[in-house]
């Protein structure tokens, strides 16, 4: 971002250019990951989230939360993962714009 400040661009361009550079760099990294692993990025993210939510349910069981609440959470795991997978790209985009 400091390089775009030296170029004396408008504020929009000063924020937009580094944001796009970071976004495309991350997109390239994800593409390389997809190429070498054979797993599409959204499937990897979905598996990661599902695994972490299952670990959270296990922690809930150990902390003494009622079985009824654990059953509700367990039944809605797929819906939670589906919602998070759809929201995650927006989080990444917004974070990229504000960090850059």
C-alpha positions as CSV (number, residue, x, y, z in Angstrom):
1,X,0.0,0.0,0.0
2,X,2.9,2.3,0.6
3,X,3.9,2.0,-3.0
4,X,0.5,3.2,-4.2
5,X,0.7,6.1,-1.7
6,X,4.0,7.2,-3.4
7,X,2.2,7.1,-6.8
8,X,-0.1,9.8,-5.5
9,X,-3.3,8.0,-6.7
10,X,-6.8,8.8,-5.5
11,X,-7.9,7.3,-2.2
12,X,-10.1,4.7,-3.9
13,X,-7.2,3.5,-6.1
14,X,-4.8,3.5,-3.2
15,X,-7.0,1.0,-1.3
16,X,-8.3,-0.9,-4.4
17,X,-5.0,-1.8,-6.0
18,X,-3.4,-3.5,-3.0
19,X,-6.7,-5.1,-2.1
20,X,-7.0,-6.6,-5.5
21,X,-3.4,-7.7,-5.4
22,X,-3.9,-9.6,-2.1
23,X,-7.2,-11.0,-3.3
24,X,-5.6,-12.4,-6.6
25,X,-2.6,-13.7,-4.7
26,X,-4.8,-15.7,-2.4
27,X,-6.9,-16.8,-5.3
28,X,-3.7,-18.1,-7.0
29,X,-2.6,-19.9,-3.8
30,X,-6.1,-21.6,-3.6
31,X,-5.8,-22.6,-7.3
32,X,-2.4,-24.1,-6.7
33,X,-3.7,-26.0,-3.7
34,X,-6.6,-27.3,-5.8
35,X,-4.2,-28.3,-8.6
36,X,-1.8,-30.2,-6.3
37,X,-4.3,-31.8,-3.9
38,X,-7.2,-32.5,-6.2
39,X,-9.7,-31.2,-3.7
40,X,-11.7,-28.1,-4.6
41,X,-11.2,-25.2,-2.2
42,X,-14.8,-25.1,-1.1
43,X,-14.8,-28.8,-0.3
44,X,-11.6,-28.3,1.8
45,X,-13.2,-25.4,3.7
46,X,-16.4,-27.4,4.2
47,X,-14.5,-30.4,5.5
48,X,-12.4,-28.2,7.8
49,X,-15.5,-26.4,9.2
50,X,-17.4,-29.7,9.7
51,X,-14.5,-31.2,11.6
52,X,-14.2,-28.2,13.9
53,X,-17.9,-28.1,14.6
54,X,-17.8,-31.8,15.5
55,X,-14.9,-31.0,17.9
56,X,-17.1,-28.1,19.4
57,X,-19.9,-30.6,19.9
58,X,-17.5,-32.9,21.7
59,X,-16.4,-30.1,24.0
60,X,-20.1,-29.3,24.7
61,X,-20.6,-32.9,25.7
62,X,-17.8,-32.7,28.2
63,X,-18.9,-29.4,29.7
64,X,-22.3,-30.7,30.8
65,X,-24.6,-29.1,28.3
66,X,-28.0,-30.9,28.1
67,X,-28.3,-33.8,25.7
68,X,-31.3,-32.1,24.1
69,X,-29.3,-29.0,23.1
70,X,-26.4,-31.2,21.9
71,X,-28.9,-33.1,19.7
72,X,-30.2,-29.9,18.2
73,X,-26.7,-28.8,17.5
74,X,-25.7,-32.1,16.0
75,X,-28.8,-32.2,13.7
76,X,-28.0,-28.7,12.4
77,X,-24.3,-29.2,11.7
78,X,-24.8,-29.6,8.0
79,X,-26.9,-26.4,7.8
80,X,-24.3,-24.5,9.9
81,X,-21.5,-25.7,7.6
82,X,-23.5,-24.8,4.5
83,X,-24.2,-21.3,5.8
84,X,-20.5,-20.7,6.8
85,X,-19.2,-21.9,3.4
86,X,-21.4,-19.4,1.7
87,X,-20.4,-16.5,4.1
88,X,-16.7,-17.3,4.2
89,X,-15.9,-15.8,0.7
90,X,-17.5,-12.6,1.7
91,X,-15.5,-12.5,5.0
92,X,-12.3,-13.0,3.0
93,X,-13.1,-10.3,0.5
94,X,-14.1,-7.7,3.1
95,X,-11.0,-8.6,5.2
96,X,-8.8,-8.3,2.2
97,X,-10.1,-4.9,1.3
98,X,-9.8,-3.6,4.9
99,X,-6.4,-5.1,5.6
100,X,-4.8,-4.0,2.4
